[in-house]
Amino acid sequence: MYDTAAQDATGDPIAAASAFTVGDRVQLTDTKGRKFTVHLETGGSFHTHHGAIAHDDLIGTDEGTIVSSTRGAQYLALRPLLTDYVLSMPRGAQVIYPKDAAQIVTEGDIYPGSVVLEAGAGSGALTCSLLRAVGPQGRVLSYEVREDHAEHAVRNVETFFGERPANWELTVADIVDFAATADAAASVDRVILDMLAPWETLDAVSSVLRPGGVLVVYVATVTQLSRVVEALREQQCWTEPRSWETMLREWNVVGLAVRPSHKMQGHTAFLVTARRLAPGTVTLRPQRRSNKGSNDR
């Protein structure tokens, strides 16, 4: 997806610092906001209902260029962002949308050099965000129980980065199998669970996550939310779980005509975070204000 020959100080591919070259993926956006992805080839062409666009007209030009088709239709040429790629990638499992991936990276405090254990690679959308966040000095360990989902994840991650990232390990197995390995105890900094029954893996997770490490759980339904939060409380080796969801609504702004969009990304999932306590420590019991008139003290 990106020119891997150009990299910044952390080793992350630079998309914005170079002109389009052969092999680049270019996103063409028309005046109606429709997006088309083109893989540049010498002598190639991209055909639309409004004429053809020669690849040679794009090769060597700067990102952010306006290009015209043979019938005069204009298109804005940019390299696709990770957000664009995620929303258009081939998928086996449902992808984690960018609004939730951003929350996971931020609230999970995924930092450069960290070791992140991911259970449920799905289509590889979140994996791409995690790999970017940990940087070349960090590691992402992905566990996926389904072979077909793992194949989609490999294809999508390799397509985005242009190769198999050296700091990514994908294993087709249950996360419990990782916990059973010799050096797994307290070996990871962060754990991300995206699975149907995450509460079944909490014993294993608590053994591999270092004290102070962050657990992030992604679940779709209220029933799953309730069960995983109560399971965390029962285990008594976590801070009080925090639960939330994120809504995203765009706004249309044209002069003084400012109004919310009729479409919005509503509920996609619930997120739960908790931090691993030191061995033998039990979390403080939250003090909640009782309802007026109750007998609670």
Stockholm file with secondary structure:
# STOCKHOLM 1.0

chainA/1-297         MYDTAAQDATGDPIAAASAFTVGDRVQLTDTKGRKFTVHLETGGSFHTHHGAIAHDDLIGTDEGTIVSSTRGAQYLALRPLLTDYVLSMPRGAQVIYPKDAAQIVTEGDIYPGSVVLEAGAGSGALTCSLLRAVGPQGRVLSYEVREDHAEHAVRNVETFFGERPANWELTVADIVDFAATADAAASVDRVILDMLAPWETLDAVSSVLRPGGVLVVYVATVTQLSRVVEALREQQCWTEPRSWETMLREWNVVGLAVRPSHKMQGHTAFLVTARRLAPGTVTLRPQRRSNKGSNDR
#=GR chainA/1-297 SS CCCTTSBCTTSCBCSSSSCCCTTCEEEEECTTCCEEEEECCTTCEEEETTEEEEGGGTTTSCTTEEEECTTSCEEEEECCCHHHHHHHSCCSSCCCCHHHHHHHHHHTTCCTTCEEEEECCTTSHHHHHHHHHHCTTSEEEEECSCHHHHHHHHHHHHHHHSSCCTTEEEESSCHHHHHTSTTCTTCEEEEEEESSCGGGGHHHHHHHEEEEEEEEEEESSHHHHHHHHHHHHHHTSBCCCEEECCCEEEEEEETTEEEEEEEEECCCCEEEEEEBCCTTCCCCCCCCCCCTTCSCC
#=GC SS_cons         CCCTTSBCTTSCBCSSSSCCCTTCEEEEECTTCCEEEEECCTTCEEEETTEEEEGGGTTTSCTTEEEECTTSCEEEEECCCHHHHHHHSCCSSCCCCHHHHHHHHHHTTCCTTCEEEEECCTTSHHHHHHHHHHCTTSEEEEECSCHHHHHHHHHHHHHHHSSCCTTEEEESSCHHHHHTSTTCTTCEEEEEEESSCGGGGHHHHHHHEEEEEEEEEEESSHHHHHHHHHHHHHHTSBCCCEEECCCEEEEEEETTEEEEEEEEECCCCEEEEEEBCCTTCCCCCCCCCCCTTCSCC
//
